[in-house]
Amino acid sequence: MLALVTLVAAPSPSAAIPPPPDGMAADCAHPIYATEPFVCSTLSLRAQDYAMRVLLAGAAPGDLLGRAPFLEGQDEWLRRRSMCAFQADQLSCVTAAYAERLTVLRAFREAKVRAARKVGCAPARWAVAMQANGPDGAVVLFDAIGAVRAVALPQAEPGGWQPFVSVQRTGSSWTFQAASGIAMRCR
């Protein structure tokens, strides 16, 4: 007797989890993913979520489109934040996720190209100005018309939340690394 065996590859952990629905913040009335009830039941996280909602309400529509590769859209950030449910220290992960997002959103409101210095970047040529003392210590890159094109934070410790764009300074050179692996050096 000949038996047919069908082998099915097990999905990767990220493929087994559907992405969260489009939204702008935690949905406490109809939570779907593990991070949402966690955010809604943790006072400090709920306060950060509220602060994010306020900043989002005042953001220009184009601010959050996620101008790849150095800006993350809100939906993409929510998807990344939802992965904190699988971290051993979910509180630290979600807290760091909100801290990064609030810094990015504040940069759109507070960072000023006139306070920035001119830079030359490679391989990208769009970055023409940089503010190294942006909101919460972020490094902000601007394009030729003064629009924020990157908000970078120092690389975090391995194993937890990582900023979407990290920055490292070596002498007079600044290296920006996106989560996708794309890098750019500015002087």
URSULBEL-V866146 format. One line per field, one symbol per residue. psi: psi as a letter, one per 40 degrees, with the letter a starting at -180 (. if undefined). burial: b if it has 16 or more other C-alpha atoms within 10 Angstrom, else e. A space follows every 10 residues. Layout:
BEGIN
psi = ???
burial = ???
END
This chain:
BEGIN
psi = hhhhhhhhhh iidddehiii ihaeahgddg ididdddddd ehdddddddd dddddddeii dedfeggiee hhiddddddd ddeddeidgd dddddddddd dddddddddd hhdeeiiiih iieiedheih hefahfeihh hiadeeihei hiiihiiiea hiidhiihhh behhhhhide ehihhi.
burial = eeeeeeeeee eeeeeeeebe eeebbbeeee eebebbbbbb eeeebbebbe ebbebbeeee eebbebeebb bbbbbbbbeb bbbbbeeeeb bebbbbbbbb bbbbbbbbee bbbeebebbe beeeeebbbb bbebbeebbb bbbeebbbbb bbbbbeeeeb bbbbbbbbee eeebbbbbee eebbbbe
END
